[in-house]
Amino acid sequence: MSLIRYEYADGCARITMTNPDRGNVFKPEAGEEMLAAILRAKADSARVIVLAAEGKYFSVGGDLAGFAAAEDLGPFILELAEGANRIITELVRCDAIVVSAVQGTAAGVGFPLAAAADIVVAADRAKFSLAYAKVGLSVDGGGSLLVHTLGLHRVLRLTLLGDMLSASEALEAGLVARVVPADELDATVDEVVATLLSGSPEALARTKHLIRDVAEPNPESALRREAESISALGGSASGREGVNAFLEKRPPSFTR
């Protein structure tokens, strides 16, 4: 079963996560399909890329059941994180303007995936979570890069306390460009896409790169540090306990 649907028409590539029964969980197969879709969009010379998802969740993040089943969790997580990093890098570095349509909760790596877009449009019920520490892990997929958008202490609050960020808070913080009722999300995204397609492709691409390069000249370095950190934690007793406790629906017992 395909986990990603790719559609292209009139300069716009739409990449949709299609595993709603599992919350559009990020696992190796999904990562490979998404990267292939992004590369296909580049080959199609897409001017706009829309990231979307089916179901209640934009993405619940990493596949914790897959983590628990992994024989050697550290290397498993490293490979998964490096796959996510390739996706984030392609989205940030490509000339296409990326729009994310966040219809529900974006948790774990699903949060920085949505935020990797140049324009984020969210339903009013959308929420954003970076609660990696609750399962004994650190952020990946560009979670640390959210400091540039949300500010240092807000990101520390989201990561260290596990607080959720509502759509309205994300709008106030500047992460989200539009917040609309869920039944107006698709139409609003279409309006944003139409506006972008009416502009100069070269001017939009150059502007995107100029602004992103000021905000973070070397995102690959941050992504690499994140992958190394979450992999090390995944191979630790803390990481194993956090993942197992989550799956067993009990409070974790972390020890030094």
N, C-alpha and C positions, 0 to 999 in steps of 0.2 A: 504494500500500500504506500502510495506517495504521501509524503508528509508536507510537501510544498507544492503549491500550484503557481505556474508562471503564465502570465498573459501579457501580450504586447499589442498596442494599437496606437497609431497616431502620435508616436514619440514618447508614450508613457508605458513603462513596464510595471506591472502589478505583481508583487510577490506575496503570496498569502500562505500562512501557516494553517494546515488543514488536519490537525490532530486534536480536535476539541475535547474528545473523551478523556485525553490525558493532559488536558490543560496546555496543549501546545508545548509540551516539555522539550527542553533542549537536550538532545542526545546526539551521538556521533552521526547517525543517519540523517537526522534533520539538519545538522550543521553542514554536512556534505551537500545535501540538496539545495540548501539556501545559498551556499557559496557558488554552486553551479548556476543557480538562477541569476545571481548578481553578475557573474561573468557573462552569462547569456545576454543580460540587459546591456552590458557594455558592448558586446558584439553587435547587438541590434542598434547601437548608437542611441539608446534611450536618453532623452533629455530630462525626464523625471522618472524616479523610481518610487513606487508606493509600497510600503511595508504594512501588511495588515494580517489579521488572524480571524479564524472562525471560532464561535463559541463564547463562553463566559469570560475566558482569560485571554489576554494578549499572549502571555507566556508565564508559566509558573516557575521558569528557570530550569536549572539542571535536574537531571533524572536521578533523584536520590535513591530510587530502587535500584537503578543501574550501578550507582556508587556502592551500595551495600553488597551487591553481587560480585563486584570486581575482586579478583584475586589479589591484586596489588593496586590499591586505590591511588597512591601518589602518582605513578606513571599514567594511570587511566585518566585522572583529572587533568594532568598536564596536557595530554593529547587533546582532550575536550576543550580546555582553555585556549590552547594554541589554535584550534579550529575556530573558536569564537573570535579570537584576535584577528584572524585572516578576514573574517566577515566584517568586523568593525573597521579594519584598515581599508578594505575595498570601498565601503560606504563613505568613509571620511575623505578618501583620496580621489574618488571618481569625480568626473566632471558633471555627472547628472545631479540634479537637486533631489535630495531624498526626503520624502514625506512619510511620516509614520501615522497610521490611523489606529489609535489606542482605544479599543472598545471596552476593555475590562482591566483587570489587574495585570500589571507588569512587574513580576517579582524576580529576584535573583538576576541572572544574566539577561532576563527579559527586559529589565529596566534600562540598563545601558544600551541594549539593542534598540529599544524605542528611541532613546535619547541620542543615538548616533545619527539620527535623521537631522536634516537641516531645518525642517519645519515639523513640529509635533502637533497633531490635532487629536483631541481627546474627547470622549464621551464624558458627561458629567458624573457618571458612576465609576470612572476609571480611578485606579489607585496604583501607587508606585512603592515598591519595597526593596530594601537592600539588607535584609535581616540575615546575612550570611553567618554572622557571629553566633546566632542562636543555634546553628548546627555545627559550630566549631570550625568554621571556615572564614576566609577573607574574601574580599570582593574580587571579581574578575570581569573580563569583557569590556573594560573601560569604566568600571564603577568609580575608580579614584579620579577619573577625568571629570566627573560631575561637579567637582569643586569649582571648575571654571564657570559653570552655569548657576549652581545652587549656592555656592559659598562654602567656606571651610566648616563652620560650625553647624550648618544645617546638614551637611553630609555626615559629619561626625555623629550628630543626633540620630540620623537615619540608620547608620551602620552600628553604632555602639549600643543604642537603646532599642533598635529594631522598630522604630516608629514608622507608620505608614504616611505617605505623602498623598493627599487628596488631589483630585484634578484641579480644584479651585486654588489650592496652595501652589501647585505646580505652575498654574497660570500666573499667579502673583509673583512667583520666583523667576519667571521668565523662561522656564523650560518649555512650557506649552504655549503655542501661538493662539489656539482657539479651543474653547470648551463649549460643547453644544449638547443638547439632549441626544440620547443614544439613537433615536430614530432619525436624527438629522446629520449623523456623522458622515455617512457616505456622500450625501449631497454637498456637505461642507468641504470634504476632501476633493470632490470633483471641481468645486469652485477654485480651490487653491491650485489644483493641477492646471486648470484652464488659465489662471493668471500667470503661472510659471511658463506655460507653453507659449503664451503670447509675448513673452519677453525675448531679448537677445540671448541665444544660447551661450555665446562666447562671453558676454558681459556677466551673465549669471554665474558661469563656471569660474571666471577669474575672480569675481567678488567673493564667492564661497571660499576659494583657496586663500585669498588674501586675509580674510577675517579668521578663518580656522588656523592659519599659520601663526597669527598673532596670539590667539588663545592658547594654542599648544603646538609649538614647532615640531616636536618629536613625540607624537602619541605612541609610537611603537615601543619606545623605551618604557613608558608607564605600563603598557600592556604586557610587556615581557616580565617586568617585576611582579605584576599581579599574578601571572601564570606560575611563576616560580614560588610565590608565597602560598597560593591556594594548593599547589601540588605538595608542598612540604607539609602543610597542615593536613591534607588528605591522607598522607602517610603516617600521621601521628595518632596517638591514642585519643587525643582530643577530637580530631576529625572523625574517627570511627565512632566514638561515643555520641557525638552530635548527630550524625546521620542515623545511627541505629535508634537513638532516642526519638527522633522525629518520626521514623517509620513505625516505631512501637507505641507512639502517641503517649509518651511519658516525659517528664522533665529530665534533661540531661544532667549527668553528674560529672562535672569537669574537675580534674585534679592536675596539679603541676607535675 
